[in-house]
Amino acid sequence: MRPEVRRARRLMRRIRSTKSRIYVDPFGPVPIEILKVYPFGQFVSPRETPRLEVDPNSLFRALMEYLYDVRIRERFEFTFSKEGNIKDVILNGERIGSIRAKDHFFVPNIRGARLILEKSEYPRNRVIIKKEAEDFVSRGKSVFCKFVLDLDSELRPMQYVPVVNEEDELIAVGKLILSPREVFDFERHVAVRVKRGVMN
């Protein structure tokens, strides 16, 4: 009944790019590509979960399906850490983001945020802000709750998301601090801690 277990089971239904799965208590059949992703890689299970070699492109496709429910067909290049984990994600010679070591989530930069938007129908995978906040958010300032016009209800705290204006133009990318429901319960609290604005 733990919320992260129930949510993980639901989000796994998004993954269609692979059929290779391993049973992991208490989640059930988990795609081998996301075995290191939170909460699967951070959960203590009575059964030992094998660590398998996975093609990096297959891993990244499954990760993007799990986190953002988007289908990726492009082929990417990668840099790797000393432990062999993906560090940077590169498309057409340009870095589009990195994989966060602690939970193996994708942390997009501005180019990566544009890719997410291109693959997502409006208003999916977006935090939409009011016009009066555009200038300071585009310069890297945090998004406060009172300036949020709307956001995708499927987003979750600590996930990196594109921030757009009312015309669906990318303004920034940052980490969601509150759940979508909580954003509208506050005014002065930070909703998105901006990592990079299009103007900085």
C-alpha positions as CSV (number, residue, x, y, z in Angstrom):
1,M,0.0,0.0,0.0
2,R,3.0,2.3,0.0
3,P,2.3,5.3,-2.4
4,E,5.6,4.9,-4.3
5,V,5.0,1.2,-4.9
6,R,1.5,1.9,-6.2
7,R,2.6,4.7,-8.4
8,A,5.6,2.8,-9.8
9,R,3.3,-0.1,-10.8
10,R,1.0,2.4,-12.6
11,L,3.9,4.2,-14.4
12,M,5.4,0.9,-15.6
13,R,2.4,0.4,-17.8
14,R,3.7,3.3,-19.9
15,I,6.8,1.3,-21.0
16,R,6.2,-0.3,-24.3
17,S,9.7,-0.3,-25.9
18,T,10.7,-3.5,-24.1
19,K,9.2,-6.8,-23.0
20,S,12.2,-8.0,-21.0
21,R,11.1,-8.0,-17.3
22,I,12.3,-9.4,-14.0
23,Y,10.0,-10.0,-11.0
24,V,10.9,-7.7,-8.2
25,D,9.1,-7.7,-4.8
26,P,6.8,-5.8,-4.2
27,F,6.5,-4.2,-7.7
28,G,5.9,-7.3,-9.8
29,P,7.5,-7.6,-13.3
30,V,9.9,-4.7,-13.8
31,P,11.5,-3.8,-17.2
32,I,15.2,-4.6,-16.9
33,E,16.1,-1.2,-18.3
34,I,14.8,0.7,-15.2
35,L,16.0,-1.7,-12.5
36,K,18.3,1.1,-11.1
37,V,15.7,3.8,-11.3
38,Y,14.0,4.9,-8.1
39,P,12.2,3.2,-6.4
40,F,13.3,-0.1,-7.9
41,G,17.1,0.3,-7.3
42,Q,16.7,1.7,-3.8
43,F,14.2,-0.8,-2.5
44,V,15.3,-3.7,-0.2
45,S,13.8,-6.9,-1.4
46,P,14.0,-10.4,0.1
47,R,15.0,-11.6,-3.4
48,E,18.3,-10.6,-4.9
49,T,17.8,-8.6,-8.1
50,P,20.3,-9.4,-10.9
51,R,22.2,-6.6,-12.6
52,L,22.1,-7.1,-16.3
53,E,23.9,-5.3,-19.1
54,V,21.4,-3.2,-21.0
55,D,21.9,-1.2,-24.3
56,P,22.1,2.5,-23.2
57,N,19.7,3.6,-25.9
58,S,17.1,1.0,-24.8
59,L,17.6,2.2,-21.2
60,F,17.1,5.8,-22.1
61,R,14.0,5.1,-24.1
62,A,12.4,3.1,-21.3
63,L,13.3,5.8,-18.8
64,M,11.7,8.5,-20.9
65,E,8.5,6.4,-21.2
66,Y,8.5,5.8,-17.4
67,L,9.1,9.4,-16.4
68,Y,7.4,11.4,-19.2
69,D,5.3,8.8,-21.1
70,V,7.0,9.9,-24.4
71,R,8.2,7.7,-27.2
72,I,11.9,8.2,-28.3
73,R,13.1,6.9,-31.6
74,E,16.3,8.9,-31.9
75,R,19.7,7.3,-31.2
76,F,21.8,9.0,-28.6
77,E,25.4,9.0,-27.5
78,F,26.5,8.8,-23.9
79,T,29.3,9.4,-21.5
80,F,29.7,7.1,-18.5
81,S,30.8,7.3,-14.9
82,K,33.6,5.2,-13.4
83,E,30.9,2.8,-12.2
84,G,29.6,2.3,-15.7
85,N,26.4,4.3,-15.3
86,I,25.1,6.8,-17.9
87,K,26.3,10.3,-17.0
88,D,25.6,12.6,-20.0
89,V,23.1,12.2,-22.8
90,I,24.1,13.6,-26.2
91,L,21.9,14.0,-29.3
92,N,23.5,15.2,-32.6
93,G,26.6,16.2,-30.9
94,E,24.9,18.3,-28.3
95,R,24.4,17.5,-24.6
96,I,20.7,17.4,-23.7
97,G,21.0,16.5,-20.1
98,S,22.3,13.9,-17.6
99,I,21.2,11.0,-15.5
100,R,21.1,11.8,-11.8
101,A,23.2,9.3,-9.9
102,K,21.1,9.0,-6.7
103,D,17.9,7.9,-8.4
104,H,18.8,7.6,-12.1
105,F,16.2,10.2,-13.2
106,F,16.8,12.3,-16.3
107,V,17.9,15.9,-15.6
108,P,17.3,17.8,-18.9
109,N,19.0,21.0,-19.9
110,I,17.2,23.5,-22.2
111,R,17.8,21.3,-25.2
112,G,16.5,18.3,-23.3
113,A,13.4,20.2,-22.2
114,R,12.7,21.1,-25.8
115,L,12.9,17.4,-26.7
116,I,10.3,16.5,-24.0
117,L,8.0,19.3,-25.2
118,E,8.3,18.1,-28.8
119,K,7.3,14.6,-27.8
120,S,4.4,15.6,-25.5
121,E,1.0,16.9,-26.4
122,Y,0.0,20.1,-24.6
123,P,-0.4,20.3,-21.6
124,R,1.5,17.1,-20.8
125,N,4.8,17.4,-19.0
126,R,4.6,21.1,-18.5
127,V,4.3,23.8,-15.8
128,I,2.5,26.7,-17.4
129,I,3.2,30.1,-15.8
130,K,1.5,33.5,-16.0
131,K,2.8,36.2,-18.2
132,E,4.0,38.5,-15.3
133,A,6.5,35.8,-14.2
134,E,8.0,35.1,-17.6
135,D,10.9,37.6,-17.4
136,F,12.4,36.6,-14.0
137,V,11.8,32.9,-14.6
138,S,13.6,33.1,-18.0
139,R,16.6,34.5,-16.1
140,G,16.8,31.5,-13.8
141,K,14.6,32.6,-10.9
142,S,12.3,30.1,-9.1
143,V,8.6,29.7,-10.0
144,F,6.4,30.6,-7.1
145,C,3.0,28.9,-6.7
146,K,1.0,32.1,-7.3
147,F,2.4,32.4,-10.8
148,V,1.5,28.8,-11.9
149,L,-1.5,28.9,-14.3
150,D,-1.7,25.1,-14.8
151,L,0.5,22.0,-14.8
152,D,0.3,18.3,-15.7
153,S,-1.4,16.4,-12.9
154,E,0.9,13.4,-13.6
155,L,4.1,15.2,-12.6
156,R,5.6,14.4,-9.3
157,P,7.9,16.3,-6.8
158,M,11.7,16.1,-7.5
159,Q,11.0,15.5,-11.2
160,Y,12.7,17.9,-13.7
161,V,10.1,19.6,-15.9
162,P,9.9,22.2,-18.7
163,V,8.4,25.6,-17.7
164,V,6.4,27.3,-20.5
165,N,4.4,30.5,-20.9
166,E,0.8,30.8,-22.0
167,E,1.8,30.4,-25.6
168,D,3.6,27.1,-24.8
169,E,7.0,28.7,-25.4
170,L,9.8,27.2,-23.3
171,I,10.9,29.6,-20.5
172,A,13.0,27.4,-18.3
173,V,13.6,23.9,-16.9
174,G,13.7,23.1,-13.3
175,K,12.8,20.7,-10.4
176,L,9.2,20.4,-9.3
177,I,9.2,20.9,-5.5
178,L,5.5,20.3,-4.7
179,S,2.9,17.9,-6.0
180,P,0.5,19.3,-8.6
181,R,-2.3,19.3,-6.0
182,E,-0.1,21.2,-3.5
183,V,0.9,23.9,-5.9
184,F,-2.6,25.4,-5.8
185,D,-2.8,25.3,-2.0
186,F,0.1,27.8,-1.6
187,E,1.0,31.3,-2.9
188,R,4.4,32.1,-1.6
189,H,6.0,28.7,-1.7
190,V,8.4,27.7,-4.5
191,A,6.7,25.4,-7.0
192,V,9.6,24.9,-9.3
193,R,13.3,25.5,-8.5
194,V,14.6,26.6,-11.8
195,K,17.9,25.0,-13.0
196,R,18.3,27.0,-16.2
197,G,16.3,29.7,-17.9
198,V,16.4,30.4,-21.6
199,M,18.0,33.8,-20.8
200,N,20.8,32.7,-18.6
